[in-house]
Amino acid sequence: MIAGLFRPLLGMKQAAANLIGLPKAKPIVINQVRHTCKTHRGAYKRWRKTATGYKHGLQGRKHGNAGFSQRILKKRTGTARSTAEQTNRLKRLMPSL
């Protein structure tokens, strides 16, 4: 019964606080998001990190080369370096390297 008598007063205090301009007490919400930066496995298998960027082997030499001349097959050996656009994308795909 006594609590019912004080309820209007509690409402008046809140209304007075709003008129004065005091900030309302906001509940503290802690929201932790854990995002693991995973390595893109397809990019990891094809690219290797070097000191100046990334490199990869040239395509077209794994199988089915019986009809090609040696001159053509020599062009398909070795490695190629990444361009600036590819480097930026590979940094996002493989953050842990």
A tleap script that builds the chain and sets N, CA, C and O, in Angstrom:
source leaprc.protein.ff14SB
mol = sequence {
  NMET ILE ALA GLY LEU PHE ARG PRO LEU LEU
  GLY MET LYS GLN ALA ALA ALA ASN LEU ILE
  GLY LEU PRO LYS ALA LYS PRO ILE VAL ILE
  ASN GLN VAL ARG HIE THR CYS LYS THR HIE
  ARG GLY ALA TYR LYS ARG TRP ARG LYS THR
  ALA THR GLY TYR LYS HIE GLY LEU GLN GLY
  ARG LYS HIE GLY ASN ALA GLY PHE SER GLN
  ARG ILE LEU LYS LYS ARG THR GLY THR ALA
  ARG SER THR ALA GLU GLN THR ASN ARG LEU
  LYS ARG LEU MET PRO SER CLEU
}
set mol.1.N position { 0.816 -1.184 0.000 }
set mol.1.CA position { 0.000 0.000 0.000 }
set mol.1.C position { 0.864 1.253 0.000 }
set mol.1.O position { 0.524 2.245 -0.645 }
set mol.2.N position { 1.956 1.212 0.706 }
set mol.2.CA position { 2.834 2.379 0.748 }
set mol.2.C position { 3.515 2.587 -0.599 }
set mol.2.O position { 3.714 3.722 -1.031 }
set mol.3.N position { 3.871 1.485 -1.261 }
set mol.3.CA position { 4.526 1.609 -2.570 }
set mol.3.C position { 3.610 2.290 -3.567 }
set mol.3.O position { 4.081 3.031 -4.431 }
set mol.4.N position { 2.315 2.057 -3.466 }
set mol.4.CA position { 1.369 2.705 -4.375 }
set mol.4.C position { 1.307 4.206 -4.172 }
set mol.4.O position { 1.010 4.953 -5.104 }
set mol.5.N position { 1.586 4.647 -2.962 }
set mol.5.CA position { 1.560 6.084 -2.702 }
set mol.5.C position { 2.750 6.809 -3.323 }
set mol.5.O position { 2.643 7.981 -3.684 }
set mol.6.N position { 3.875 6.125 -3.448 }
set mol.6.CA position { 5.084 6.779 -3.941 }
set mol.6.C position { 5.251 6.690 -5.455 }
set mol.6.O position { 6.136 7.337 -6.015 }
set mol.7.N position { 4.432 5.917 -6.111 }
set mol.7.CA position { 4.576 5.784 -7.565 }
set mol.7.C position { 4.375 7.110 -8.304 }
set mol.7.O position { 5.151 7.393 -9.216 }
set mol.8.N position { 3.410 7.916 -7.976 }
set mol.8.CA position { 3.293 9.192 -8.686 }
set mol.8.C position { 4.508 10.078 -8.478 }
set mol.8.O position { 4.882 10.831 -9.377 }
set mol.9.N position { 5.126 10.004 -7.318 }
set mol.9.CA position { 6.308 10.818 -7.068 }
set mol.9.C position { 7.480 10.375 -7.933 }
set mol.9.O position { 8.253 11.207 -8.408 }
set mol.10.N position { 7.613 9.069 -8.139 }
set mol.10.CA position { 8.692 8.587 -8.984 }
set mol.10.C position { 8.515 9.080 -10.414 }
set mol.10.O position { 9.487 9.430 -11.084 }
set mol.11.N position { 7.276 9.104 -10.873 }
set mol.11.CA position { 7.009 9.624 -12.206 }
set mol.11.C position { 7.309 11.108 -12.309 }
set mol.11.O position { 7.767 11.573 -13.352 }
set mol.12.N position { 7.061 11.853 -11.254 }
set mol.12.CA position { 7.326 13.284 -11.259 }
set mol.12.C position { 8.832 13.553 -11.287 }
set mol.12.O position { 9.275 14.505 -11.928 }
set mol.13.N position { 9.610 12.736 -10.610 }
set mol.13.CA position { 11.061 12.940 -10.608 }
set mol.13.C position { 11.619 12.728 -12.009 }
set mol.13.O position { 12.498 13.470 -12.451 }
set mol.14.N position { 11.120 11.737 -12.693 }
set mol.14.CA position { 11.593 11.480 -14.047 }
set mol.14.C position { 11.191 12.621 -14.981 }
set mol.14.O position { 11.973 13.043 -15.833 }
set mol.15.N position { 9.959 13.117 -14.811 }
set mol.15.CA position { 9.507 14.238 -15.633 }
set mol.15.C position { 10.330 15.490 -15.333 }
set mol.15.O position { 10.647 16.252 -16.247 }
set mol.16.N position { 10.679 15.711 -14.066 }
set mol.16.CA position { 11.506 16.862 -13.703 }
set mol.16.C position { 12.906 16.734 -14.283 }
set mol.16.O position { 13.504 17.724 -14.705 }
set mol.17.N position { 13.419 15.531 -14.303 }
set mol.17.CA position { 14.748 15.321 -14.879 }
set mol.17.C position { 14.736 15.599 -16.375 }
set mol.17.O position { 15.712 16.115 -16.919 }
set mol.18.N position { 13.637 15.260 -17.044 }
set mol.18.CA position { 13.531 15.537 -18.472 }
set mol.18.C position { 13.464 17.042 -18.732 }
set mol.18.O position { 14.020 17.525 -19.718 }
set mol.19.N position { 12.783 17.789 -17.849 }
set mol.19.CA position { 12.674 19.230 -18.030 }
set mol.19.C position { 14.008 19.922 -17.803 }
set mol.19.O position { 14.336 20.888 -18.493 }
set mol.20.N position { 14.772 19.434 -16.844 }
set mol.20.CA position { 16.067 20.041 -16.538 }
set mol.20.C position { 17.057 19.752 -17.658 }
set mol.20.O position { 17.951 20.557 -17.916 }
set mol.21.N position { 16.911 18.641 -18.309 }
set mol.21.CA position { 17.822 18.285 -19.397 }
set mol.21.C position { 18.879 17.284 -18.980 }
set mol.21.O position { 19.887 17.118 -19.666 }
set mol.22.N position { 18.652 16.617 -17.860 }
set mol.22.CA position { 19.614 15.610 -17.443 }
set mol.22.C position { 19.506 14.385 -18.347 }
set mol.22.O position { 18.410 14.010 -18.764 }
set mol.23.N position { 20.612 13.780 -18.641 }
set mol.23.CA position { 20.555 12.597 -19.514 }
set mol.23.C position { 19.947 11.411 -18.771 }
set mol.23.O position { 20.148 11.236 -17.569 }
set mol.24.N position { 19.207 10.613 -19.512 }
set mol.24.CA position { 18.622 9.415 -18.930 }
set mol.24.C position { 19.707 8.355 -18.784 }
set mol.24.O position { 20.644 8.279 -19.578 }
set mol.25.N position { 19.552 7.555 -17.766 }
set mol.25.CA position { 20.495 6.465 -17.557 }
set mol.25.C position { 20.219 5.381 -18.597 }
set mol.25.O position { 19.115 4.839 -18.654 }
set mol.26.N position { 21.218 5.065 -19.414 }
set mol.26.CA position { 21.066 4.049 -20.453 }
set mol.26.C position { 21.685 2.746 -19.959 }
set mol.26.O position { 22.733 2.758 -19.313 }
set mol.27.N position { 21.055 1.655 -20.253 }
set mol.27.CA position { 21.649 0.384 -19.841 }
set mol.27.C position { 22.925 0.110 -20.636 }
set mol.27.O position { 23.018 0.432 -21.820 }
set mol.28.N position { 23.876 -0.473 -19.977 }
set mol.28.CA position { 25.143 -0.813 -20.620 }
set mol.28.C position { 24.964 -2.129 -21.372 }
set mol.28.O position { 24.599 -3.152 -20.793 }
set mol.29.N position { 25.226 -2.077 -22.656 }
set mol.29.CA position { 25.089 -3.267 -23.494 }
set mol.29.C position { 26.474 -3.594 -24.038 }
set mol.29.O position { 27.088 -2.774 -24.721 }
set mol.30.N position { 26.951 -4.762 -23.743 }
set mol.30.CA position { 28.240 -5.209 -24.244 }
set mol.30.C position { 27.968 -6.226 -25.339 }
set mol.30.O position { 27.378 -7.278 -25.098 }
set mol.31.N position { 28.404 -5.898 -26.529 }
set mol.31.CA position { 28.177 -6.773 -27.669 }
set mol.31.C position { 29.532 -7.096 -28.285 }
set mol.31.O position { 30.111 -6.269 -28.989 }
set mol.32.N position { 30.025 -8.266 -28.027 }
set mol.32.CA position { 31.312 -8.669 -28.572 }
set mol.32.C position { 31.074 -9.525 -29.799 }
set mol.32.O position { 30.299 -10.481 -29.774 }
set mol.33.N position { 31.750 -9.164 -30.865 }
set mol.33.CA position { 31.681 -9.939 -32.094 }
set mol.33.C position { 33.074 -10.451 -32.380 }
set mol.33.O position { 34.013 -9.671 -32.534 }
set mol.34.N position { 33.203 -11.734 -32.449 }
set mol.34.CA position { 34.502 -12.323 -32.772 }
set mol.34.C position { 34.458 -12.803 -34.205 }
set mol.34.O position { 33.672 -13.679 -34.565 }
set mol.35.N position { 35.308 -12.221 -35.004 }
set mol.35.CA position { 35.379 -12.621 -36.400 }
set mol.35.C position { 36.792 -13.100 -36.671 }
set mol.35.O position { 37.747 -12.331 -36.567 }
set mol.36.N position { 36.919 -14.335 -37.008 }
set mol.36.CA position { 38.234 -14.860 -37.329 }
set mol.36.C position { 38.518 -14.595 -38.790 }
set mol.36.O position { 37.689 -14.879 -39.655 }
set mol.37.N position { 39.666 -14.062 -39.059 }
set mol.37.CA position { 40.070 -13.796 -40.434 }
set mol.37.C position { 40.604 -15.084 -41.024 }
set mol.37.O position { 41.746 -15.467 -40.768 }
set mol.38.N position { 39.798 -15.735 -41.795 }
set mol.38.CA position { 40.203 -17.011 -42.371 }
set mol.38.C position { 40.920 -16.792 -43.692 }
set mol.38.O position { 40.621 -15.865 -44.445 }
set mol.39.N position { 41.866 -17.663 -43.946 }
set mol.39.CA position { 42.604 -17.621 -45.197 }
set mol.39.C position { 41.768 -18.259 -46.296 }
set mol.39.O position { 41.181 -19.323 -46.098 }
set mol.40.N position { 41.716 -17.615 -47.448 }
set mol.40.CA position { 41.022 -18.177 -48.603 }
set mol.40.C position { 41.877 -19.311 -49.153 }
set mol.40.O position { 42.968 -19.077 -49.672 }
set mol.41.N position { 41.385 -20.525 -49.041 }
set mol.41.CA position { 42.214 -21.691 -49.343 }
set mol.41.C position { 42.536 -21.809 -50.831 }
set mol.41.O position { 43.602 -22.309 -51.188 }
set mol.42.N position { 41.637 -21.360 -51.700 }
set mol.42.CA position { 41.933 -21.413 -53.127 }
set mol.42.C position { 43.078 -20.486 -53.495 }
set mol.42.O position { 43.952 -20.849 -54.282 }
set mol.43.N position { 43.073 -19.276 -52.919 }
set mol.43.CA position { 44.155 -18.331 -53.175 }
set mol.43.C position { 45.455 -18.806 -52.533 }
set mol.43.O position { 46.534 -18.605 -53.090 }
set mol.44.N position { 45.355 -19.429 -51.376 }
set mol.44.CA position { 46.543 -19.916 -50.670 }
set mol.44.C position { 47.258 -20.994 -51.479 }
set mol.44.O position { 48.487 -21.062 -51.471 }
set mol.45.N position { 46.495 -21.837 -52.178 }
set mol.45.CA position { 47.096 -22.915 -52.963 }
set mol.45.C position { 47.714 -22.411 -54.259 }
set mol.45.O position { 48.604 -23.062 -54.805 }
set mol.46.N position { 47.263 -21.267 -54.762 }
set mol.46.CA position { 47.740 -20.779 -56.052 }
set mol.46.C position { 48.802 -19.695 -55.957 }
set mol.46.O position { 49.617 -19.558 -56.869 }
set mol.47.N position { 48.811 -18.931 -54.888 }
set mol.47.CA position { 49.707 -17.786 -54.755 }
set mol.47.C position { 50.695 -17.996 -53.622 }
set mol.47.O position { 50.388 -18.673 -52.640 }
set mol.48.N position { 51.879 -17.418 -53.757 }
set mol.48.CA position { 52.898 -17.429 -52.707 }
set mol.48.C position { 53.330 -15.997 -52.440 }
set mol.48.O position { 53.506 -15.205 -53.365 }
set mol.49.N position { 53.497 -15.676 -51.164 }
set mol.49.CA position { 53.883 -14.315 -50.789 }
set mol.49.C position { 55.388 -14.166 -50.910 }
set mol.49.O position { 56.143 -15.035 -50.475 }
set mol.50.N position { 55.825 -13.057 -51.505 }
set mol.50.CA position { 57.237 -12.709 -51.591 }
set mol.50.C position { 57.443 -11.401 -50.840 }
set mol.50.O position { 56.499 -10.848 -50.275 }
set mol.51.N position { 58.664 -10.911 -50.833 }
set mol.51.CA position { 58.958 -9.670 -50.121 }
set mol.51.C position { 58.296 -8.457 -50.773 }
set mol.51.O position { 57.980 -7.482 -50.092 }
set mol.52.N position { 58.089 -8.516 -52.077 }
set mol.52.CA position { 57.551 -7.358 -52.784 }
set mol.52.C position { 56.108 -7.544 -53.234 }
set mol.52.O position { 55.535 -6.616 -53.805 }
set mol.53.N position { 55.503 -8.694 -53.005 }
set mol.53.CA position { 54.133 -8.917 -53.444 }
set mol.53.C position { 53.798 -10.401 -53.421 }
set mol.53.O position { 54.114 -11.108 -52.464 }
set mol.54.N position { 53.154 -10.865 -54.490 }
set mol.54.CA position { 52.751 -12.265 -54.601 }
set mol.54.C position { 53.161 -12.793 -55.969 }
set mol.54.O position { 53.289 -12.025 -56.922 }
set mol.55.N position { 53.366 -14.099 -56.066 }
set mol.55.CA position { 53.693 -14.724 -57.344 }
set mol.55.C position { 52.893 -16.014 -57.482 }
set mol.55.O position { 52.449 -16.587 -56.487 }
set mol.56.N position { 52.712 -16.464 -58.716 }
set mol.56.CA position { 52.010 -17.712 -58.995 }
set mol.56.C position { 52.590 -18.345 -60.245 }
set mol.56.O position { 53.196 -17.675 -61.081 }
set mol.57.N position { 52.393 -19.641 -60.354 }
set mol.57.CA position { 52.851 -20.341 -61.541 }
set mol.57.C position { 51.932 -20.068 -62.720 }
set mol.57.O position { 50.747 -19.784 -62.545 }
set mol.58.N position { 52.486 -20.157 -63.920 }
set mol.58.CA position { 51.683 -19.918 -65.110 }
set mol.58.C position { 50.750 -21.087 -65.376 }
set mol.58.O position { 51.043 -22.228 -65.017 }
set mol.59.N position { 49.627 -20.789 -66.009 }
set mol.59.CA position { 48.632 -21.816 -66.267 }
set mol.59.C position { 48.936 -22.549 -67.569 }
set mol.59.O position { 49.742 -22.091 -68.379 }
set mol.60.N position { 48.287 -23.681 -67.757 }
set mol.60.CA position { 48.350 -24.388 -69.024 }
set mol.60.C position { 49.505 -25.345 -69.181 }
set mol.60.O position { 49.898 -25.634 -70.311 }
set mol.61.N position { 50.069 -25.853 -68.098 }
set mol.61.CA position { 51.204 -26.763 -68.234 }
set mol.61.C position { 50.982 -28.061 -67.447 }
set mol.61.O position { 51.867 -28.917 -67.441 }
set mol.62.N position { 49.851 -28.234 -66.797 }
set mol.62.CA position { 49.652 -29.400 -65.935 }
set mol.62.C position { 49.408 -30.681 -66.717 }
set mol.62.O position { 50.016 -31.705 -66.406 }
set mol.63.N position { 48.541 -30.658 -67.717 }
set mol.63.CA position { 48.212 -31.890 -68.466 }
set mol.63.C position { 47.653 -31.503 -69.824 }
set mol.63.O position { 47.264 -30.356 -70.043 }
set mol.64.N position { 47.617 -32.467 -70.732 }
set mol.64.CA position { 47.070 -32.237 -72.066 }
set mol.64.C position { 48.002 -31.467 -72.976 }
set mol.64.O position { 47.536 -30.706 -73.823 }
set mol.65.N position { 49.298 -31.641 -72.828 }
set mol.65.CA position { 50.270 -30.868 -73.595 }
set mol.65.C position { 50.918 -31.673 -74.720 }
set mol.65.O position { 51.951 -31.259 -75.247 }
set mol.66.N position { 50.352 -32.785 -75.091 }
set mol.66.CA position { 50.998 -33.669 -76.060 }
set mol.66.C position { 51.091 -33.036 -77.448 }
set mol.66.O position { 52.054 -33.308 -78.164 }
set mol.67.N position { 50.155 -32.223 -77.847 }
set mol.67.CA position { 50.165 -31.668 -79.191 }
set mol.67.C position { 50.919 -30.366 -79.338 }
set mol.67.O position { 50.993 -29.835 -80.446 }
set mol.68.N position { 51.480 -29.828 -78.271 }
set mol.68.CA position { 52.139 -28.532 -78.329 }
set mol.68.C position { 53.629 -28.689 -78.582 }
set mol.68.O position { 54.241 -29.679 -78.180 }
set mol.69.N position { 54.204 -27.700 -79.253 }
set mol.69.CA position { 55.644 -27.722 -79.505 }
set mol.69.C position { 56.390 -27.273 -78.252 }
set mol.69.O position { 55.804 -26.715 -77.324 }
set mol.70.N position { 57.675 -27.526 -78.250 }
set mol.70.CA position { 58.495 -27.143 -77.094 }
set mol.70.C position { 58.571 -25.622 -76.957 }
set mol.70.O position { 58.693 -25.099 -75.849 }
set mol.71.N position { 58.500 -24.925 -78.075 }
set mol.71.CA position { 58.547 -23.461 -78.027 }
set mol.71.C position { 57.351 -22.898 -77.258 }
set mol.71.O position { 57.494 -21.961 -76.473 }
set mol.72.N position { 56.177 -23.476 -77.491 }
set mol.72.CA position { 54.969 -23.028 -76.794 }
set mol.72.C position { 55.024 -23.421 -75.317 }
set mol.72.O position { 54.634 -22.642 -74.447 }
set mol.73.N position { 55.505 -24.620 -75.041 }
set mol.73.CA position { 55.540 -25.090 -73.653 }
set mol.73.C position { 56.559 -24.325 -72.816 }
set mol.73.O position { 56.376 -24.175 -71.608 }
set mol.74.N position { 57.632 -23.838 -73.445 }
set mol.74.CA position { 58.614 -23.049 -72.700 }
set mol.74.C position { 58.017 -21.724 -72.227 }
set mol.74.O position { 58.398 -21.197 -71.182 }
set mol.75.N position { 57.080 -21.195 -73.008 }
set mol.75.CA position { 56.436 -19.942 -72.623 }
set mol.75.C position { 55.538 -20.130 -71.409 }
set mol.75.O position { 55.254 -19.178 -70.681 }
set mol.76.N position { 55.096 -21.360 -71.198 }
set mol.76.CA position { 54.168 -21.640 -70.095 }
set mol.76.C position { 54.869 -22.090 -68.815 }
set mol.76.O position { 54.210 -22.571 -67.893 }
set mol.77.N position { 56.163 -21.947 -68.743 }
set mol.77.CA position { 56.892 -22.296 -67.523 }
set mol.77.C position { 57.260 -21.022 -66.780 }
set mol.77.O position { 57.215 -19.928 -67.344 }
set mol.78.N position { 57.619 -21.165 -65.531 }
set mol.78.CA position { 58.044 -20.022 -64.745 }
set mol.78.C position { 56.935 -19.489 -63.855 }
set mol.78.O position { 55.941 -20.166 -63.594 }
set mol.79.N position { 57.127 -18.274 -63.402 }
set mol.79.CA position { 56.177 -17.649 -62.486 }
set mol.79.C position { 55.784 -16.282 -63.012 }
set mol.79.O position { 56.473 -15.693 -63.845 }
set mol.80.N position { 54.655 -15.788 -62.506 }
set mol.80.CA position { 54.178 -14.444 -62.828 }
set mol.80.C position { 53.927 -13.702 -61.529 }
set mol.80.O position { 53.579 -14.303 -60.513 }
set mol.81.N position { 54.104 -12.398 -61.572 }
set mol.81.CA position { 53.915 -11.587 -60.379 }
set mol.81.C position { 52.523 -10.960 -60.394 }
set mol.81.O position { 51.893 -10.844 -61.445 }
set mol.82.N position { 52.063 -10.567 -59.233 }
set mol.82.CA position { 50.726 -9.975 -59.116 }
set mol.82.C position { 50.770 -8.497 -59.481 }
set mol.82.O position { 51.780 -7.816 -59.297 }
set mol.83.N position { 49.655 -8.028 -59.998 }
set mol.83.CA position { 49.516 -6.601 -60.275 }
set mol.83.C position { 49.126 -5.885 -58.983 }
set mol.83.O position { 48.911 -6.530 -57.957 }
set mol.84.N position { 49.036 -4.577 -59.030 }
set mol.84.CA position { 48.687 -3.803 -57.832 }
set mol.84.C position { 47.269 -4.135 -57.370 }
set mol.84.O position { 47.014 -4.242 -56.171 }
set mol.85.N position { 46.347 -4.298 -58.319 }
set mol.85.CA position { 44.971 -4.638 -57.957 }
set mol.85.C position { 44.885 -6.035 -57.354 }
set mol.85.O position { 44.162 -6.260 -56.384 }
set mol.86.N position { 45.632 -6.972 -57.941 }
set mol.86.CA position { 45.641 -8.325 -57.386 }
set mol.86.C position { 46.262 -8.355 -55.998 }
set mol.86.O position { 45.801 -9.095 -55.130 }
set mol.87.N position { 47.306 -7.558 -55.779 }
set mol.87.CA position { 47.957 -7.521 -54.468 }
set mol.87.C position { 47.003 -7.045 -53.396 }
set mol.87.O position { 46.974 -7.605 -52.300 }
set mol.88.N position { 46.215 -6.012 -53.695 }
set mol.88.CA position { 45.247 -5.508 -52.710 }
set mol.88.C position { 44.195 -6.567 -52.391 }
set mol.88.O position { 43.803 -6.723 -51.235 }
set mol.89.N position { 43.745 -7.282 -53.394 }
set mol.89.CA position { 42.739 -8.318 -53.170 }
set mol.89.C position { 43.332 -9.496 -52.397 }
set mol.89.O position { 42.671 -10.067 -51.530 }
set mol.90.N position { 44.572 -9.858 -52.710 }
set mol.90.CA position { 45.205 -10.991 -52.022 }
set mol.90.C position { 45.499 -10.673 -50.558 }
set mol.90.O position { 45.511 -11.575 -49.720 }
set mol.91.N position { 45.732 -9.425 -50.250 }
set mol.91.CA position { 45.944 -9.048 -48.843 }
set mol.91.C position { 44.681 -9.303 -48.023 }
set mol.91.O position { 44.758 -9.685 -46.856 }
set mol.92.N position { 43.517 -9.089 -48.643 }
set mol.92.CA position { 42.258 -9.361 -47.940 }
set mol.92.C position { 41.942 -10.847 -47.894 }
set mol.92.O position { 41.358 -11.330 -46.924 }
set mol.93.N position { 42.326 -11.577 -48.940 }
set mol.93.CA position { 42.026 -13.001 -48.972 }
set mol.93.C position { 42.942 -13.795 -48.054 }
set mol.93.O position { 42.535 -14.822 -47.512 }
set mol.94.N position { 44.173 -13.334 -47.874 }
set mol.94.CA position { 45.138 -14.060 -47.044 }
set mol.94.C position { 45.730 -13.125 -45.994 }
set mol.94.O position { 46.883 -12.714 -46.121 }
set mol.95.N position { 44.968 -12.784 -44.970 }
set mol.95.CA position { 45.454 -11.795 -43.994 }
set mol.95.C position { 46.522 -12.332 -43.058 }
set mol.95.O position { 47.288 -11.551 -42.493 }
set mol.96.N position { 46.595 -13.631 -42.881 }
set mol.96.CA position { 47.523 -14.185 -41.895 }
set mol.96.C position { 48.894 -14.469 -42.467 }
set mol.96.O position { 49.769 -14.946 -41.744 }
set mol.97.N position { 49.111 -14.194 -43.740 }
set mol.97.CA position { 50.423 -14.463 -44.341 }
set mol.97.C position { 51.273 -13.222 -44.363 }
set mol.97.O position { 52.409 -13.260 -44.834 }
savepdb mol mol.pdb
quit
